[in-house]
Amino acid sequence: SSLPPAARPAPSATVEPGPAPAAPDPALAERLAEAERALAEGRVAEPAGDNAIEHYRAALSLDPANEAARAGLERATGLLLEQADAALLAGNLAAAATALDAARAASPQHRAIADVSAKLAAQRSRLVA
């Protein structure tokens, strides 16, 4: 018995494979791993050449849109700002300024830089007054 054309199964279509997913860049993965390791070990902005900020920036130079690197740089900047705040509370303005400068260099647009900078300026002005 012959089926009407609408009831016949469609001939099997050949499906062309799509492009293979991009293999992760080993250099990028290594930079991210180094950055995370440095952050976990407290090497946020020092020593030069082997700190979280430099590794995250290197990852971003390989992939400027990499969310993990952007988020990591944001976390590292936040840690520096926390260090600056702690130094301000302890009355160590030099340490606060150093941490703030490192944070500003790492992520100039970070939302908390202006706040910490204002706190530092206020403490400095109290010393002068």
C-alpha positions in Angstrom: 0.0 0.0 0.0 1.3 3.3 -1.0 1.1 6.2 1.4 0.1 9.7 0.2 3.0 12.0 -0.1 2.3 13.9 3.1 2.4 10.7 5.2 5.6 9.4 3.7 8.7 9.9 5.9 11.0 12.6 4.7 14.2 11.3 3.1 16.9 11.4 5.6 18.8 14.7 5.3 22.5 14.7 5.6 23.6 16.9 8.4 26.8 18.7 7.8 28.9 19.0 11.0 29.2 22.5 12.3 32.5 24.1 13.0 34.3 22.3 15.9 34.2 24.3 19.1 37.3 26.3 19.6 39.9 24.5 21.6 40.8 26.4 24.8 43.9 28.4 24.4 46.6 26.7 26.6 48.4 30.0 27.1 45.2 31.7 28.3 44.4 28.8 30.6 47.9 28.9 32.0 47.7 32.6 32.7 44.4 32.3 34.4 45.7 29.4 36.5 48.8 31.4 37.5 46.6 34.4 38.3 44.3 32.3 40.6 47.3 30.7 42.3 49.0 34.1 42.9 45.7 35.5 44.3 45.3 32.5 46.6 48.9 33.0 47.8 48.4 36.7 48.5 50.5 37.9 45.6 48.0 40.4 44.4 50.3 43.2 43.0 53.8 42.0 44.0 56.3 40.6 43.2 56.7 42.2 39.8 56.4 39.7 37.1 54.6 37.1 39.2 51.4 38.5 40.7 47.7 38.1 40.1 47.2 41.5 38.4 49.9 40.9 35.9 48.7 37.4 35.1 45.1 38.6 34.7 46.3 41.4 32.4 48.3 38.9 30.3 45.2 36.8 30.0 43.2 39.8 28.9 45.8 40.6 26.3 45.2 37.1 24.8 41.4 37.4 25.1 40.2 40.9 25.9 36.6 39.6 26.4 37.6 36.8 28.8 35.1 37.0 31.7 37.2 35.0 34.1 40.2 37.4 33.6 37.9 40.4 34.0 36.3 39.1 37.1 39.7 38.1 38.6 41.1 41.6 37.9 38.1 43.0 39.7 38.6 40.7 42.7 42.3 41.6 42.9 41.5 45.3 42.7 38.9 44.8 45.5 41.5 43.1 47.7 43.9 46.0 47.2 41.2 48.4 48.2 40.5 46.4 51.3 44.2 46.5 52.1 44.1 50.3 51.6 41.1 50.6 53.9 42.7 48.4 56.6 45.9 50.6 56.4 43.8 53.7 56.8 42.1 52.3 59.9 45.6 51.5 61.3 46.7 55.0 60.5 49.3 53.8 58.0 48.8 56.3 55.3 51.9 55.3 53.3 50.6 51.7 53.1 47.2 52.9 52.2 48.5 55.1 49.4 50.6 52.2 48.0 47.7 49.8 48.0 45.4 52.5 46.5 47.9 53.3 43.7 48.2 49.6 42.9 44.4 49.3 42.8 44.1 52.4 40.5 46.8 51.0 38.2 45.1 47.6 38.1 41.6 48.9 37.4 41.2 52.6 37.1 37.5 52.5 36.7 36.8 50.4 39.8 33.7 51.7 41.6 35.4 52.0 45.1 38.6 53.8 44.1 37.1 57.3 44.5 35.7 56.4 48.0 39.0 55.1 49.3 40.9 58.0 47.7 38.6 60.4 49.5 39.2 58.7 52.8 43.0 58.9 52.3 42.7 62.6 51.4 40.6 63.3 54.5 43.1 61.5 56.8 46.0 63.4 55.2 44.2 66.7 55.6 43.6 65.9 59.3 47.4 65.4 59.7 48.2 68.8 58.1 45.5 70.7 60.1 
